[in-house]
Amino acid sequence: MTGGVTFLATYFATKMFAGPYTGAKGKIPSWIFKIKNYRIHIHHWFISFLVSLLLLKSYALFSFAEFVILFGGSLGITVHGIKNYHDWKHIIVKE
């Protein structure tokens, strides 16, 4: 139950802080880097997905409740980014 509550809380908190649609500025700036002719966008969903993988790898460091809360939270952020933006898969784009 706790993981589901955390999932929903982080999903809607992310919705409040992120831009309302693809390309819109959110309250927290995006991490976008330009290297030569490429634009690299480190999406919030990608960061939280990596955190989820790290949590899965190191679950023994946490109590069960801590793991469920952290994993539910990172999953909420990941789902928000993939569900709400059509450019979610564009991490490296040639300009």
Secondary structure, DSSP 4 states (H G I P E B T S, - for coil): -HHHHHHHHHHHHHHHHS-SSTT---SS--EEEEETTEEEEE-HHHHHHHHHHHHHHTGGGS-HHHHHHHHHHHHHHHHHHHHH-TTTT-SEEE-
